[in-house]
Amino acid sequence: MLCERLGIERQKISPKEKEEKDLIFEINRVALRFFRKQLQENKDALQYLTKRGLKEKTIDFFNLGYAPGNSGLRDYLFSLGYNLQDLVRAGVITGYKDDRFQSRIMFPILDHLGRIVAFTGRIFPELENTAKYLNTPDTPVFKKSHILYGLYDSAVRIKEKKEAVVVEGQMDFLRAYQEGLSNVIAISGTAFTPEQLRLLKRHTQTILFALDEDDAGLKATLRSAPLAKAVGFEVKKLVFSRGKDLAEFLEGGDISSLETISIAEYVFSYAQKKYDAKTLEGKKGIMEMFLPQIKFLHPVEVDGWVQKLSSLIGVRQDLIIDELKKIVIDTGQPVESTPQKLTRSDSAMQDLLTMLLKKYLGLALFLKDNEAVQSVAEYGEIFQSIIESVLQQETTEETEMLALQGAYDAQQHENVKGELEFLLHEIKKEHLRKKIKSFVEIMKVANLDETDTMLEEIRGLTNQLEKLEKQQPWQ
């Protein structure tokens, strides 16, 4: 009930399901050790990565590996006592008892807690009639449409910069991150999914597209941008002062000259180059490409673009508007009921708990007995009970790891600490306001001999509130 009121999604998981997921995490960790060792022994694969512009420290930091062209991983895991059924369920072995990944450079995929949930393998050396990239299939811990590659490592910088740079694949991400563009994520596919966008929206409201400038990259941008706008993102396109795409731009080293334009402006310009606005087919092509990009803009912006489009292709504005109204963007979101109105303190507590439990569980553990939380008596017990209930779903090893990570986050990321302190500061103030209001209401029906005592209480509470009002939460 409480989690529903605070807007926190809690998934009930049985002990059997949890044991199954823990085993998959373990298998993935062991598999990564195997892949890492194989990469160190494969000079050709290492040379390929360095030729693609990756430095040794980048390869090590992101735990890249190599899967040899045999069933070495299967044999290694069997030797450690793992059975075939569990390895197939984890996605590292096929139903034919072979290694799923063979002759591939391996990229581990992490969830929001830094756990290895899957792998992407890039074929090396090149083979004909073989998929260039291969992913772990859906498992109990992994759904490709729900994961953004690199988000675990980039989340803090995305929140600091208030925008996320979106690239296409793992290599694009690694090059960008290595060169200092650390607020970056990779969609690792042909376009954003609604689930990926909802995940990213926890961290920012602004997306900067930097997908490849080839046909595949353009199609992904054209599909993804309207969907992102539909769910509330501000969407822009990165433009480069040198080179035709992000990869060529990064070769220059200096990333300070990155510029952006609106997606509408970018697509309007591109459509004019691709289609002949004087032909019937060209007019239709321009409209089909461009109109989805302005579907969710402000009416004033839409009006301006409709005028420009009408002037370009010679079609009446009312006809263009009719076509615009027909466009439907599937966001994958069900119709939501009207949420219960929250007080300021409820809203602050919701923000705090949502942030802690969804994004910084480790930090929640670190703050578990924090005096600032406990001093707010009205919420301290709630805070503690929710953390305890979450911890029941974690193993002792994971709990200890998360607590250590939380302590590290608290020391390293001042923005996280500042946000927590601000929210707690707001909760304290609202708590004092409620107490003052309560005493005032009681005084209306209190005996005369009780009034002086209550006035003294109100005076003390008011002084505390005034101090908090003047004090900045980070002081």
C-alpha positions in Angstrom: 0.0 0.0 0.0 2.7 2.5 1.0 4.8 1.7 -2.1 1.7 2.3 -4.3 1.1 5.6 -2.6 4.7 6.7 -3.1 4.7 5.6 -6.7 7.4 2.9 -6.2 7.0 -0.3 -8.2 7.7 -3.4 -6.2 8.0 -6.7 -7.9 7.3 -9.7 -5.8 9.8 -12.4 -6.4 9.7 -15.9 -5.0 12.8 -17.5 -3.3 13.0 -19.9 -6.2 13.0 -17.0 -8.8 15.6 -15.1 -6.8 17.8 -18.2 -6.6 17.5 -18.6 -10.3 18.5 -15.0 -11.0 21.4 -15.1 -8.6 22.8 -18.2 -10.4 22.6 -16.4 -13.7 24.4 -13.4 -12.3 27.1 -15.8 -11.0 27.4 -17.6 -14.3 27.8 -14.3 -16.1 30.5 -13.2 -13.7 32.4 -16.5 -14.3 31.9 -16.2 -18.0 33.3 -12.7 -18.0 36.5 -13.9 -16.3 36.9 -16.5 -19.0 36.3 -14.0 -21.8 38.8 -11.5 -20.2 41.5 -14.1 -20.0 40.9 -15.2 -23.6 41.3 -11.6 -24.9 44.6 -11.1 -23.1 45.8 -14.2 -25.0 44.5 -13.1 -28.4 46.9 -10.5 -29.8 44.9 -10.1 -33.1 41.7 -9.2 -31.2 43.5 -6.8 -28.9 45.2 -5.2 -32.0 41.8 -4.8 -33.7 40.4 -2.9 -30.6 43.4 -0.6 -30.5 43.1 0.1 -34.2 39.5 1.0 -33.6 40.8 3.7 -31.3 40.4 2.1 -27.9 43.1 2.5 -25.3 44.2 -0.3 -23.0 42.7 1.4 -19.9 39.3 1.6 -21.7 39.4 -2.0 -22.6 40.2 -2.9 -19.0 37.7 -0.5 -17.4 34.8 -1.8 -19.4 35.9 -5.4 -19.1 36.0 -6.3 -22.8 36.7 -9.9 -23.6 37.0 -12.5 -26.3 35.0 -15.7 -27.0 37.2 -18.2 -28.9 35.9 -20.3 -31.9 35.1 -23.4 -29.9 33.2 -24.5 -26.9 35.9 -23.6 -24.4 33.5 -21.7 -22.2 31.1 -24.6 -22.0 34.0 -27.0 -21.0 35.3 -24.4 -18.5 31.9 -24.0 -16.8 31.3 -27.8 -16.8 34.6 -28.2 -15.0 33.4 -25.8 -12.3 30.3 -27.9 -11.7 27.6 -25.9 -13.6 25.0 -28.0 -15.4 23.8 -27.6 -18.9 20.2 -26.6 -18.0 21.5 -23.6 -16.0 23.9 -22.5 -18.7 21.2 -22.6 -21.4 18.9 -20.6 -19.1 21.7 -18.0 -18.6 22.1 -17.7 -22.4 25.8 -18.6 -22.6 25.2 -22.1 -24.1 22.8 -23.0 -26.9 20.3 -25.9 -26.8 22.8 -27.8 -28.9 25.3 -27.7 -26.1 27.6 -25.3 -27.9 29.0 -21.9 -26.8 26.5 -19.3 -28.0 29.4 -16.8 -28.6 32.2 -18.0 -30.8 35.0 -16.0 -32.4 33.6 -12.7 -31.0 34.8 -9.7 -29.1 32.7 -9.6 -26.0 31.0 -6.6 -24.3 29.4 -7.2 -20.9 26.0 -5.5 -20.4 25.3 -4.2 -16.9 22.0 -3.4 -15.1 21.4 -0.3 -12.9 23.2 -2.0 -10.0 26.3 -2.9 -12.1 25.4 -6.6 -12.3 26.3 -8.4 -15.5 23.0 -9.4 -17.1 24.1 -10.3 -20.6 26.7 -10.0 -23.3 27.0 -8.6 -26.8 29.5 -10.3 -29.1 31.0 -8.7 -32.2 32.3 -11.2 -34.8 36.1 -11.3 -35.1 37.7 -12.2 -37.4 35.1 -11.4 -40.1 33.1 -14.4 -41.4 30.7 -14.6 -44.3 27.0 -15.3 -43.7 27.5 -14.7 -40.0 25.7 -12.0 -38.0 28.0 -9.1 -37.1 26.6 -8.7 -33.6 25.0 -11.3 -31.4 23.3 -10.7 -28.1 22.3 -12.9 -25.1 18.7 -14.0 -25.6 16.0 -12.9 -23.2 16.6 -14.4 -19.8 15.1 -14.0 -16.3 17.5 -11.1 -15.8 17.8 -9.6 -19.3 15.4 -8.1 -21.8 17.3 -6.3 -24.6 14.5 -3.7 -25.0 14.8 -2.7 -21.4 18.5 -2.1 -21.2 20.7 0.8 -22.4 24.4 0.0 -22.8 26.6 2.2 -20.7 23.9 3.8 -18.5 25.3 2.3 -15.3 28.7 4.1 -16.0 27.2 7.3 -17.4 24.2 7.9 -15.1 25.9 10.4 -12.8 27.3 12.5 -15.6 24.0 12.4 -17.5 22.2 13.8 -14.5 24.9 16.5 -13.9 24.8 17.7 -17.5 21.0 17.2 -17.7 21.3 15.6 -21.1 22.2 12.3 -22.7 24.2 11.8 -25.9 22.7 8.8 -27.8 25.0 6.7 -30.0 24.3 3.5 -31.9 26.6 0.7 -30.7 29.1 -0.3 -28.0 32.2 0.8 -29.9 30.6 4.2 -30.5 29.9 4.4 -26.7 33.4 3.4 -25.7 35.1 5.9 -28.1 32.9 8.7 -26.9 33.3 7.9 -23.2 37.1 7.5 -23.6 37.4 11.0 -25.2 35.5 12.6 -22.3 31.9 12.5 -23.6 30.9 10.6 -20.5 27.1 11.5 -20.6 26.6 9.0 -23.3 24.6 5.8 -23.8 24.1 3.3 -26.7 20.8 2.0 -27.9 22.5 -1.1 -29.3 19.8 -1.6 -31.9 17.8 0.0 -34.7 15.9 2.5 -32.5 14.8 3.4 -29.0 12.1 1.3 -27.3 9.5 2.8 -25.0 11.0 0.9 -22.1 14.5 2.3 -22.8 13.1 5.8 -22.9 11.3 5.4 -19.6 14.5 4.1 -18.1 16.5 7.1 -19.4 13.8 9.6 -18.2 14.8 8.9 -14.6 18.1 10.7 -15.3 17.3 13.4 -17.8 14.7 15.2 -19.9 17.0 15.9 -22.9 18.4 13.7 -25.6 21.1 14.6 -28.1 21.1 12.1 -31.0 24.5 11.3 -32.4 23.7 8.1 -34.4 25.7 7.2 -37.5 25.1 9.3 -40.6 24.4 6.2 -42.8 21.0 5.0 -43.8 20.6 2.8 -40.7 21.6 5.6 -38.4 19.2 8.0 -40.1 16.3 5.5 -39.9 17.0 5.0 -36.2 16.9 8.7 -35.6 13.7 9.2 -37.6 12.0 6.4 -35.6 13.4 7.3 -32.2 13.0 11.1 -32.1 9.1 11.2 -32.4 8.8 8.5 -29.8 11.1 10.4 -27.4 9.1 13.6 -28.0 5.9 11.7 -27.3 7.0 10.6 -23.8 8.2 14.1 -22.9 11.9 14.5 -24.0 13.4 17.5 -25.5 15.2 16.1 -28.6 18.1 17.6 -30.4 20.7 16.5 -33.0 24.4 16.8 -32.5 26.3 18.5 -35.4 30.0 18.4 -35.9 32.4 21.1 -36.8 34.7 18.5 -38.4 34.0 15.1 -39.9 30.7 13.6 -41.1 29.8 11.8 -37.8 30.8 11.4 -34.2 33.5 8.9 -34.9 35.4 11.2 -37.2 34.7 14.2 -34.9 36.3 12.3 -32.0 39.5 11.6 -33.9 40.3 15.3 -33.5 40.4 14.9 -29.7 38.8 18.2 -28.7 35.1 17.8 -27.9 34.5 21.4 -26.8 33.1 22.5 -30.1 30.0 20.2 -30.1 26.9 22.0 -31.3 23.2 21.0 -31.5 20.2 21.8 -33.7 16.6 20.8 -33.3 15.6 17.4 -34.7 12.9 19.2 -36.8 15.5 21.5 -38.3 17.9 18.6 -39.1 15.2 16.4 -40.7 13.7 19.4 -42.7 17.1 20.0 -44.2 17.8 16.4 -44.9 14.4 15.8 -46.5 15.1 18.6 -49.0 18.3 16.9 -50.0 16.8 13.5 -50.4 13.6 14.4 -52.2 12.6 16.6 -55.1 10.0 18.9 -53.7 8.7 19.6 -57.2 7.5 16.1 -57.9 4.5 14.3 -56.4 6.6 11.5 -55.0 9.0 14.0 -53.5 6.2 16.0 -51.8 4.9 12.8 -50.3 8.3 11.7 -49.2 9.1 15.0 -47.5 5.8 15.0 -45.6 6.2 11.4 -44.5 9.7 12.0 -43.2 9.2 15.4 -41.6 5.7 15.5 -40.1 6.3 12.9 -37.3 9.2 15.1 -36.1 6.8 18.0 -35.3 3.9 16.0 -34.0 4.6 16.8 -30.3 6.0 20.3 -30.6 4.4 23.4 -29.1 1.5 24.7 -31.3 3.4 27.9 -32.1 6.4 25.8 -33.4 4.1 23.5 -35.3 2.4 26.5 -37.0 5.8 27.9 -38.1 7.0 24.6 -39.5 3.7 24.0 -41.3 4.1 27.3 -43.0 7.6 26.4 -44.1 6.6 23.0 -45.3 3.7 24.4 -47.3 5.9 27.0 -48.9 8.5 24.3 -49.8 6.2 21.7 -51.4 3.4 23.8 -52.5 0.7 22.1 -50.5 -2.1 23.9 -48.6 -1.5 24.3 -44.9 -4.9 22.8 -43.9 -4.1 19.6 -45.9 -0.7 19.4 -44.1 -2.4 19.8 -40.7 -4.9 17.0 -41.6 -2.0 14.7 -42.4 -0.3 15.7 -39.1 -3.4 14.8 -37.1 -3.4 11.3 -38.6 0.0 10.4 -37.2 0.0 8.1 -34.2 3.1 7.4 -32.1 2.9 4.2 -30.1 4.6 4.9 -26.7 3.7 1.5 -25.3 2.1 3.2 -22.3 -1.3 2.3 -20.9 -3.7 5.0 -19.9 -3.0 6.0 -16.3 -5.5 6.9 -13.7 -5.3 10.3 -12.1 -2.7 10.1 -9.3 -3.5 11.1 -5.8 -2.5 14.6 -5.0 0.5 14.8 -2.7 1.5 17.3 -0.1 4.9 19.0 -0.4 6.3 16.6 2.2 4.7 13.6 0.5 6.2 14.7 -2.8 9.6 15.2 -1.3 9.5 11.8 0.4 8.3 10.2 -2.8 11.3 11.7 -4.7 13.7 10.6 -2.0 12.5 7.0 -1.7 12.1 6.6 -5.5 15.7 7.9 -6.0 17.1 5.7 -3.3 15.3 2.5 -4.1 15.3 2.7 -7.9 18.7 4.2 -8.5 20.9 4.4 -5.4 20.0 1.3 -3.3 23.7 1.2 -2.2 23.4 4.8 -1.0 20.2 3.9 0.8 22.1 1.2 2.7 24.8 3.7 3.6 22.2 6.2 4.9 20.2 3.5 6.6 20.9 4.8 10.1 21.5 8.4 9.1 20.6 10.9 11.9 19.0 13.3 9.4 16.6 10.7 8.3 15.8 9.5 11.8 15.3 13.0 13.1 12.2 13.2 11.0 10.2 11.0 13.2 7.2 11.0 11.0 9.1 9.4 8.2 12.1 7.7 9.8 10.3 4.5 10.6 8.8 4.3 7.1 12.2 4.9 5.6 13.7 2.1 7.6 11.0 -0.4 7.0 11.1 0.1 3.2 14.8 -0.3 3.1 14.5 -3.5 5.2 11.9 -4.9 2.9 14.1 -4.3 -0.1 17.1 -5.9 1.6 15.2 -9.1 2.1 15.4 -9.6 -1.7 19.2 -9.3 -1.7 21.8 -11.8 -0.7 24.2 -11.0 2.1 27.0 -10.7 -0.5 25.0 -8.3 -2.6 24.0 -6.2 0.4 27.6 -5.8 1.6 28.6 -4.8 -2.0 25.8 -2.3 -2.3 26.6 -0.7 1.1 30.3 -0.3 0.1 29.2 1.1 -3.3 26.9 3.5 -1.5 29.6 4.7 0.8 31.8 5.3 -2.2 29.0 7.2 -4.0 28.4 9.4 -1.0 32.1 10.4 -1.0 32.6 10.7 -4.8 29.4 12.2 -6.1 28.5 15.4 -4.4 25.5 15.9 -6.6 23.9 12.7 -5.1 24.6 13.9 -1.6 23.3 17.3 -2.4 20.1 16.0 -3.8 19.5 13.8 -0.8 20.3 16.6 1.6 17.9 19.0 -0.2 15.0 16.5 -0.1 15.6 15.8 3.6 15.8 19.5 4.3 12.3 20.0 2.6 10.8 17.1 4.6 12.1 18.6 7.9 10.5 22.0 7.1 7.2 20.5 6.2 7.2 18.3 9.3 7.7 21.4 11.5 4.9 23.3 9.6 2.5 20.4 10.3 3.4 20.3 14.0 2.9 24.1 14.3 -0.5 23.8 12.6 -1.5 20.9 14.9 -0.7 23.0 18.0 -2.6 25.9 16.7 -5.7 23.8 16.1 -5.4 22.3 19.6 -5.1 25.7 21.2 -8.5 26.7 19.8 -10.2 24.2 22.2 -7.5 24.0 25.0 -7.9 25.2 28.6 -6.4 28.6 29.5 -3.7 27.1 31.7 -2.5 24.9 28.8 -2.2 27.9 26.4 1.1 29.2 27.7 2.8 25.8 27.4 1.5 25.4 23.8 2.6 28.9 22.9 6.1 28.1 24.1 6.1 24.9 22.0 4.9 26.9 18.9 7.6 29.5 19.5 10.3 26.9 19.7 9.1 25.1 16.5 8.8 28.4 14.7 12.4 29.3 15.6 13.5 26.0 14.2 11.6 26.5 11.0 13.0 30.0 10.5 16.5 28.7 10.9 15.8 26.0 8.3 14.3 28.5 6.0 17.4 30.6 6.1 19.8 27.7 6.0 20.9 26.2 2.7 20.6 22.3 2.8 24.2 21.9 1.8 25.6 24.1 4.5 
